[in-house]
Amino acid sequence: MNAKSVIKGRGAQRNVPNRFFELQHEIRDDFLEFCRKEGEVADKNQTKYLEVFPKTIVNKVDSPDVGMLYSMNPYQGCEHGCIYCYARNTHEFWGYSAGLDFERRILIKKNAPKLLETLLKKKTWKAHTIVLSGNTDCYQPAEQKFKITRELLKLFLKYKHPVAIITKNALITRDLDILKELAKDKLIAVNISITSLEEETRRILEPRTVTIKRRLDTVKLLSDNGIPVNVMIAPIIPSINSHEVLPLAKAAADHGAVSIAHTIVRLNGAIGQIFTDWIQKTMPDRADKVLHQIESCHGGKLNDSRYGTRMRGEGNIAQQIHDLMRLARQKYFKDKGMPKLNTELHEQYKTGQMKLF
C-alpha cells in the first residue's frame, strides 16, 4: 500500500459521480484538478454539518427481507466512513456523492424530535417497533454535538413506545439512564455491529469508529444493565473477516449478547466503484481475490438486488459462512434470543391520555 495515495481517516478515497447530477460533479472534479495543478489546497478533508428540514421522520420499510417495519434517521451521511456501507447510495438523493461526500457532508434533522412526537400522539398510529437507525448510525460523531438521538429516546420513554437501535459507537452508553428505564418495560433492543476482532482490519474498514474493545465493553455494560443486545457480525466480507465468525460469536457471547446475526457484503450502486477503488489502494495484494469472491456470492456480480438472496448470498462461499453462523449459534447462543418488544403500553398510554380530555 502506498500511504501517500490514501486519504487518512476516511473510508472512501474519492468522490464518484452522482447518477442524478453527473454534470455537476464533472465540473467540481475539474475545479479540484485545477487546484492540484496550481499547488493549492482544494479540500482540507473537514466534515461539514448541514441542517435539513424533513416533513416526516419515520419511514415505512417496504423491503421484505430487512427485518423491520419502520425506521428513522436523525442524520444522513455518516462520518464513520465504513467503506462497505449500503447507505452511501442514499446520499445521492440529496445531491451529494456516495463517496467522500457521504462522510464529510452530514445532514442534520434538528426537527426530528418534534416530528416524532407528532406521530406518536396521533390517534391513528398503532405501535410498532421503530428502528434507530435503518440507514446511518444514530450515534455517529455528530450526535455528540447535536444530541438528537437522546431527545428521541426521551420521547420513546415518555410515550411508552418500543424502539430498537443499530449502532457501532460506544456513545450509546451516554444514554444508559434512559435505556435502563425503557428496558424495564421491554421497550428497547440494541444491535451492536462488530465486524472484526482485529484492530488493523477495523481501522481500514471503518476508519472513524470506536475500537473493538470499546464495542465489546459496550455490549457487556448494556447486557449487565438488563438491556438485550444482538451483535451484528455484518457485513461478512470473504477473505477479509470471513475467518472470524466463530471468534466473533464467542466474544459476543462472553460479553453478554443474547444473539448474533450476519449479512454478506453486497456492493450496490456507486458502492461497487467506491469499494473497488478502496481495496486496490489499501489491499492491492488481495484485491482481485476479494472482489471475485464477493461476486461468487452474488451470481457473478458485485451488485445484487434480489430479495431473499441479496444479503444472504449464494454459492459455496456463502454456504460456508451460513454453516459457520449456524455452528456459532448452536455453540454459544443455544436457547437464547432477543425478546419481543412491548407494543401494548403505548396504546394504554394513549387511552389514558385521551380520557383526560
N, C-alpha and C positions, 0 to 999 in steps of 0.2 A: 504493500500500500504506500502510495506517495502522499505523505502527510500534508504537503503543501497544496495538494489538489482537493483536500477535504475541508469543508466548512465546519469548523469545530462547534460543538454544541447544538447542531441541527441534524435532523434525520435526512430530509430531502436535501439534495446537493444542488438543486436548480429549480427554477420555475418552469413549468411546462405550459404550453398554450391552453387557454381556457377555450373549450369547444364552443362556447356561446359568444366569446369575444376574442376570436383569434387575431383579428386585425389590431385590436388594442394592445395585445401582448407582443405582437411583432414590432410595433412602434416602440414599446418600452424596452425590449431587448436591444433594439438598435441604439437607443439612448445609453444603455448601460455599456454597450461595446464602445461607444464613442468616449465615455468617461474613462474606460480602462486604457484606451489608446492614448488619451491625453494625460494619463497618470493621476487622475482624480479619484477620490473615494466615492463611488456611486452608491454604496449601501453599507451601513455600519452594523448590519445584522441585528438591529434592535427590534423588539416587539412593540407593536402599537395596539392600543385598546380603542375600539370604535363602538360607540353606543348605537344600537338599533332599537326600533320601536315596533315589535310584532303586535298583531291584534289578538292572537291566541298563543298559548304556550304549551298546551297539552296536545300531543299528536296521536291520532289513531294509527296503529301499525297494521298494515294490511298484509304484510308478508307472512305466509302461514308457517314458516319454519324458524321464526326468530324467537318465539317463546315469550312474547309479551304482547299485551293488547294496547297499552298506552305508554308513551314516553314523553319526557320533557327535557329540554336542553337550555340551561341558563346562559351557556356560552356556545358560540360557533367558531370553529377553528380550535386548535389545541397546541399549546406551547410545549407539550411533552415531546412532540416530534417523532412519534413512533412511525417508522418507515412504512410499515405494512397497513396502516390504519385505513379501514374501509370508509371512514367518514371524510377522508380527503376530498372525494368526488363532490360532496355536498357544497364545498366552498365555491365551486364554480357557479352555483345558482346565485351567489351573492356578488358575482362579478370578479372573483379572485382566482388565482391559480391554486390547484390542488397540491403544488409543490411547496416552495418556501413560504408563499403567502399564507398557506394553511397554518403554519407555525408562527408567523410573525404578524398577522392581521387578525386579532381576536375580537370577535363581535360580542358585545356585552348587552344583555337584555335586563336592564335595571327594573323594568316594569313587570318582570316575571312574577314576583310575589302578589302584586295586585291582580294580575290576570288569573293566577291560580286560585286566589280567594274567591274571585267572582264565579269561577267554575264550581268550586266546592260548595258554594251557597245555593246553587241552582236546585230547585225542586226536582227538575228532570234528570239530574245527574245521579247515576247509580254507581256505587263504589266499586272500582276495580283497581288492582294494584297499578300504580303509576311508577315508571322506572326513571330514575335519575342516574345516568343519562343514557338514552339509547343510542346517542351519536357521539358526542365528545365528553370528555371527563369533567364531571361537575366539581371535582376537587383539583383541577389543574391550577397552576400558579396564580391565575387571575383571581381565584377565589380568596386568596389571602388578602387582596386589596378590596374586593367588592362585596364579599360575604353574602352573595345572593343565595347560595345553597343553604346556608344556615337559616336564613329567613324563610325559605321554602319548607325546611324541616319543622320550624316552629308552627307553620300553618297546618302541616300534616298532623302534628300533635294536637293542636287546638281543635281541629275538626275530626279527630279520631279516624283518620283515613290511612289505609295501607300504602306504603311506599317501599320500593326496592332501590338499591344503589349499586352502580357498577363503577369501580374506580381502581386505580393503581397507585394512589397517592396516600401517604400516611397522614395527610392533613385531615382526613376524616376523623381522626382521634380528637381533634379540637372540639368536635360536637358530641362527644361521648355523653354529656349530660342529657341531651335531647334523645339520643339513640337509646339510652337505657330506659327512658320513660316510654318511648314507643314500643320497646321490646316487652314491657310489662303487659301490654295488651295485644301482643302478637301483630304488631303493625309495621315491622321492619325486617328486611332481609338484605344482607350485604354480599356483594360479589367482588372479591379482590382478584385482580388479574396479576398472575405471576408467570412469566414466560420462560424463565431460566433461573438456575441457581448459580450461574457463572457471571460474575460482575463484568467481565470484558464483553460478553455477549449482550448483557443488559445495556451497557454503555453505547454500543454501536446500533443496537436495535431501537432503543428508547432513550435517547441521549439526555433528556431533561426530566427523567422520572427519578423517584427516590430509589435507594439501594434495595437489593433483595432482602437484606437483613431487616431493614425497617418495615418492609411489607410483611414479612413473616411475623415480626413483633406486633404489627397492627392486627393481623389475624388472631394472634394469641390474646391481645388486650380486649378486642371485641368479644371473642369467644368467652373469655373469663368473666365478662360482664353480662352474659346471657344473651348476646346478640348473635343470631345464627349467621354463619359465614360459609359461602361457597367459594372455592378457589377456581378461577378460570385459567386453565392451562391453555392459553389461547393468544395468538394462533400458534399451532404447531407447524414449524417450517422444516421440511426434510433437510437433513444434513446440517442444520443449524442448531435446533433444540429438540429434534425428534428423539434423540438418545436419552433425554432427561425425564421422560414421562414418569417412570417409576420413582426416581429420587424426588421429583417434584411432588408426587402424590404422597409420599411418605412424609416429607417436610410439612405439607399442608395438614395432614392428619396429626402429626406430632404437635402442631401449634393450635389445634382445636377446631379446625374446619370440619363441618359435618358432611360435605360433599365436594365433588370435583366435576368439572365439565371441560369440554375442549371444542375447538374448531380447527380445521386445516386451512392454512392460509390460501386466500384467493386474491387475485390482483386485478380487479375490475377497473374499467375506465382508464383514467390517467395514472392509476397506481401502478399498473404494469410497467409503464415507461419510467416512472419515478424509482420504483424498486430496482429495475434493471440497471439504471444509471448508478444507483447507490451501491449495489453489490459489486459491480465492475470496478468501482473505486475503492471499496472497503475490503472486499474479499476476492480479488482478481484470480486467485489460485483455484477457487472452487465455484466461481460464478456460474459457469456453464452447467456444472453438475447440479447445483441447487435449482436453477431455472428449469432444467429438463425434468427434474424430479417433481417439481411443482406442477409442471404441465402433465406429467403422467397421472397426477391425482385429479385432473380436470379434463379428461377427454382429449389431451394433447394440446391444450391452450392454457395460458395464464388466466384468461378471463372465463368465468363460469357463472352464469346467472340462473341455472336450473334449480328451481325449488326442490328441496329434499336432498340434493347432492352437492350443491354449491359450497356448503360449509362442512359437510362430512367427507367429501371427496369420494373417489372410487379407484379401483385398481389395487395392485399388490401393496404398494407403499401405504396407501390409505388404510387398507385392511390390517396391516401390521400395527399401525397406530391405534386402530379401534381395538384390536386384540390386547394391546398393552393397557389401554384405558380400562377395559373390562377386567383384566387381571388386577389392576390397581384398585378398582372399586371392591373387588372380592377380598383383597388382602388388607386394605386399610379402611374401608368405609362400609363394611358389611353391617346391615341393619341400621344404617344411618341415612339421613336425608334432610333436606330443607323443609321446614314446616310450612303448612298452608297459612297464608295471612288472613287476618280477620277483616271481613268486609261488612259485618253486621253493625259494628259500633257506630260507623258513620251514619247509617240510616237511623239508628236510635238517637244520635246526636241531633240530626236534622228534625226529627219528630219532636224531640223535647224543645228545640228552639222555636218551632212553629207554634207550639202551644202557648208561648209567651205573648203571641200577637192575637 
